Amino acid sequence: MTYRCFSHEAAICGDGVRQEGDACDSADLGGTICESLGFAGGMLLCTADCHFDEKGCLSELCGNAKVEGSESCDGTDLGGQICTGLNQRGGTLACEDHCPFDQSGCLLNYSDLVAAGSVSCVVRYDGMAWCGGQSDLGQLGTGNTQGSTQPVQVQNVRNVTNVSCDGGFTCAVAQDRRVFCWGDNSEGQLGDGSGQNQLLPVEVQMAAGAIELATGDQHACVLTMDARLLCWGRNDQEQFMTSSVGSSSTPVLVTLP
């Protein structure tokens, strides 16, 4: 009689073949994918001890038109958000391809911003200017010399389109193209002819309206609607781009090339 012996080898993790007791083995995942484990997508792998490695699975999947996990939005799904909920004043909110909000269609609360020295100013969509910082010379335009760590509304000027400042004085252009300045006037930089500091905005004495405004160290210049350049204030170093005139408390015409 002949006897034959048979050996039964135990399942070996790492041989590339998923066997009983193995969730997976190398590339053999038994047909399991991230989605079947409840994830939105990604790449499922296998650990060296034949368990699923879920680190490559995604809890959200940008591009499936459904807000998931940490996504702000996804396609047309904005999660109920609108522009006003993002501190804008209205408009149309959209979503970028990689799922953050696209606010380019929203209407901004602020239209202009300037900062110089110890003063910063913004212009709100309603045409009101707000400034903060030092106001020892009245550069905040509030009627007093009290500085503020919060934005305070500039008084006596409305429908502002843009502002400019040098830290000691501030100027603004209104929608009707008139120019107003306030603060330090020691070099005539407010353009009102008084030479006196002003705690509230005063109108610059000029015939034509301004289309562009810039301020420098104790002087200011504007381009006017009739294509002229006017400057006022300090001119001891030819800040007006001319040496033919000295400092001036009212606008002077600068000859352009």
Legacy VTK file of the C-alpha trace (Angstrom):
# vtk DataFile Version 3.0
C-alpha trace
ASCII
DATASET POLYDATA
POINTS 257 float
0.000 0.000 0.000
1.298 3.391 -0.918
0.722 6.412 1.308
0.853 9.966 0.029
1.271 13.057 2.226
-0.243 16.439 1.345
0.890 19.737 2.845
-1.582 22.613 3.307
0.220 25.997 3.052
-1.229 28.839 5.085
-2.341 31.999 3.242
0.570 34.386 2.883
-0.043 38.184 3.001
2.098 39.810 0.373
1.980 37.162 -2.307
-0.278 39.386 -4.441
-3.298 37.128 -4.117
-6.153 38.086 -1.822
-7.153 35.058 0.232
-9.460 34.359 3.122
-8.709 36.704 5.990
-7.154 39.364 3.691
-9.039 42.561 2.918
-6.603 43.001 0.025
-3.155 41.920 -1.085
-0.866 44.298 -2.971
-2.775 45.346 -6.095
-5.545 42.821 -5.548
-8.324 44.864 -3.933
-11.057 42.381 -4.667
-12.900 44.983 -6.735
-13.211 47.395 -3.817
-12.814 51.109 -4.560
-13.010 54.285 -2.467
-16.636 54.900 -3.445
-17.710 51.472 -2.210
-16.280 52.379 1.189
-18.384 55.529 1.360
-15.874 58.040 0.009
-16.462 60.489 -2.823
-13.556 59.148 -4.871
-9.785 58.880 -4.897
-7.321 55.976 -4.977
-7.610 53.001 -2.642
-4.397 51.112 -1.792
-3.399 48.112 0.286
-1.125 48.122 3.326
1.712 45.656 3.858
-0.440 43.687 6.330
-3.260 43.353 3.770
-5.663 45.973 5.062
-7.181 48.793 3.022
-5.180 52.004 2.929
-7.828 54.753 2.699
-5.431 57.721 2.847
-5.821 58.350 -0.875
-9.610 58.405 -0.736
-11.387 61.750 -0.905
-14.057 62.827 1.519
-15.276 65.326 -1.090
-15.051 65.413 -4.856
-14.806 68.851 -6.479
-16.572 68.834 -9.792
-19.599 66.680 -9.028
-21.916 69.707 -8.606
-22.506 68.878 -4.956
-21.010 70.675 -1.953
-19.261 68.123 0.247
-16.854 68.237 3.172
-14.745 71.382 3.235
-15.831 72.633 -0.201
-17.217 76.166 -0.330
-19.185 75.403 -3.473
-19.266 72.976 -6.379
-20.469 73.976 -9.839
-23.907 75.527 -9.519
-24.267 74.318 -5.937
-23.359 77.329 -3.785
-24.587 75.795 -0.567
-27.190 78.536 -0.259
-24.562 81.293 -0.124
-25.051 84.692 -1.829
-22.896 87.808 -2.267
-24.388 89.665 0.710
-23.511 86.729 2.949
-19.860 87.335 2.038
-19.987 90.997 3.117
-20.646 92.287 -0.388
-23.589 94.508 -1.278
-25.134 92.279 -3.938
-24.417 90.844 -7.356
-24.013 87.320 -8.701
-21.938 84.728 -6.853
-20.368 81.842 -8.773
-17.965 78.943 -8.125
-14.425 78.458 -9.424
-13.275 75.165 -10.942
-11.425 74.071 -7.795
-14.450 74.870 -5.633
-13.812 78.183 -3.836
-16.308 81.020 -4.345
-15.864 83.294 -7.372
-16.798 86.767 -6.090
-15.904 88.661 -9.276
-19.603 89.128 -10.030
-20.365 90.557 -6.599
-20.739 94.289 -6.045
-18.036 95.558 -3.701
-18.844 97.480 -0.545
-15.782 99.676 -1.113
-14.588 101.359 -4.301
-11.291 102.993 -3.292
-8.570 102.648 -0.668
-5.579 104.781 0.298
-3.026 104.687 3.119
-0.134 107.042 3.871
1.732 108.001 7.012
-0.591 107.408 9.958
-3.895 107.671 8.049
-5.945 105.209 6.004
-9.185 105.922 4.114
-11.750 103.948 2.150
-14.678 104.968 -0.037
-17.927 103.047 0.416
-20.219 102.165 -2.451
-22.627 104.872 -1.228
-20.018 107.574 -1.871
-19.125 108.220 1.741
-15.452 108.387 2.742
-14.286 106.784 5.982
-10.858 107.356 7.525
-8.951 106.154 10.555
-5.674 106.840 12.305
-4.048 110.036 13.529
-5.961 113.322 13.358
-3.813 115.858 15.203
-4.071 118.135 12.148
-7.644 117.231 11.282
-6.684 114.745 8.590
-9.692 112.493 9.355
-12.119 115.241 8.367
-14.442 114.781 11.345
-14.359 118.345 12.695
-11.960 117.593 15.552
-8.404 116.473 16.202
-9.274 113.192 17.856
-7.653 110.169 16.233
-9.517 106.927 15.801
-8.592 103.257 15.815
-11.811 102.566 13.880
-13.042 104.074 10.588
-14.950 107.318 11.098
-17.059 109.057 8.472
-15.616 112.140 6.804
-18.046 115.025 7.189
-19.339 117.622 4.699
-18.469 115.759 1.507
-20.608 113.193 -0.307
-20.604 111.167 -3.503
-16.862 110.610 -3.241
-15.272 108.567 -6.031
-11.660 108.431 -4.820
-9.395 109.687 -2.048
-5.701 110.448 -1.667
-3.577 111.465 1.323
-0.001 112.074 2.449
-0.552 111.434 6.170
-0.941 115.085 7.154
-3.759 116.047 4.827
-6.362 114.240 2.759
-8.142 115.079 -0.496
-11.126 113.578 -2.278
-12.788 113.843 -5.674
-16.592 113.945 -5.692
-18.814 112.540 -8.422
-19.383 116.050 -9.799
-15.562 116.327 -10.213
-15.089 118.876 -7.442
-12.049 118.385 -5.196
-12.122 118.702 -1.403
-9.180 118.641 1.027
-8.770 118.758 4.800
-6.084 118.605 7.508
-2.656 120.266 7.472
-2.492 123.449 5.382
0.906 124.787 6.438
2.156 124.808 2.829
-1.180 125.627 1.188
-1.770 121.971 0.325
-5.534 122.222 0.837
-5.780 124.554 -2.172
-8.393 126.831 -0.607
-6.134 129.889 -0.405
-6.463 130.243 3.377
-3.231 128.673 4.602
-5.144 127.565 7.704
-5.531 123.970 8.854
-9.021 122.658 8.266
-10.796 120.079 10.434
-13.520 119.649 7.814
-13.262 119.318 4.018
-12.933 122.560 2.048
-13.284 122.884 -1.697
-10.180 123.444 -3.805
-10.499 126.590 -5.892
-10.392 125.400 -9.513
-12.555 126.084 -12.561
-12.597 122.727 -14.326
-13.478 119.384 -12.776
-10.859 116.776 -11.857
-10.522 113.379 -13.492
-7.394 112.274 -11.602
-6.003 113.238 -8.183
-2.647 112.579 -6.510
-1.114 113.827 -3.275
2.530 113.984 -2.263
4.566 115.486 0.549
2.498 118.612 1.377
1.312 119.106 -2.202
-1.364 117.818 -4.539
-2.005 117.711 -8.290
-4.999 116.998 -10.490
-5.645 116.345 -14.144
-8.742 118.280 -15.175
-11.507 117.577 -17.633
-10.117 120.252 -19.968
-6.780 118.371 -20.143
-4.804 120.620 -17.827
-2.494 119.768 -14.921
-2.950 121.820 -11.768
-0.836 121.612 -8.607
-0.862 123.380 -5.259
0.963 123.317 -1.926
4.684 122.908 -1.401
7.009 123.490 -4.371
10.414 124.090 -2.829
11.879 121.152 -4.755
9.971 121.596 -8.015
7.208 119.184 -6.952
4.996 120.921 -9.536
7.537 119.895 -12.217
8.441 123.543 -12.666
10.666 126.078 -10.903
8.852 129.078 -12.343
6.555 129.332 -9.336
6.984 128.867 -5.622
4.695 127.136 -3.163
1.057 128.076 -3.676
-2.119 127.851 -1.603
-4.243 127.776 -4.760
-3.875 125.620 -7.886
-1.340 126.744 -10.478
-1.195 125.610 -14.091
1.674 123.282 -14.960
2.855 123.251 -18.572
2.832 119.747 -19.976
5.219 118.591 -22.721
LINES 1 258
257 0 1 2 3 4 5 6 7 8 9 10 11 12 13 14 15 16 17 18 19 20 21 22 23 24 25 26 27 28 29 30 31 32 33 34 35 36 37 38 39 40 41 42 43 44 45 46 47 48 49 50 51 52 53 54 55 56 57 58 59 60 61 62 63 64 65 66 67 68 69 70 71 72 73 74 75 76 77 78 79 80 81 82 83 84 85 86 87 88 89 90 91 92 93 94 95 96 97 98 99 100 101 102 103 104 105 106 107 108 109 110 111 112 113 114 115 116 117 118 119 120 121 122 123 124 125 126 127 128 129 130 131 132 133 134 135 136 137 138 139 140 141 142 143 144 145 146 147 148 149 150 151 152 153 154 155 156 157 158 159 160 161 162 163 164 165 166 167 168 169 170 171 172 173 174 175 176 177 178 179 180 181 182 183 184 185 186 187 188 189 190 191 192 193 194 195 196 197 198 199 200 201 202 203 204 205 206 207 208 209 210 211 212 213 214 215 216 217 218 219 220 221 222 223 224 225 226 227 228 229 230 231 232 233 234 235 236 237 238 239 240 241 242 243 244 245 246 247 248 249 250 251 252 253 254 255 256
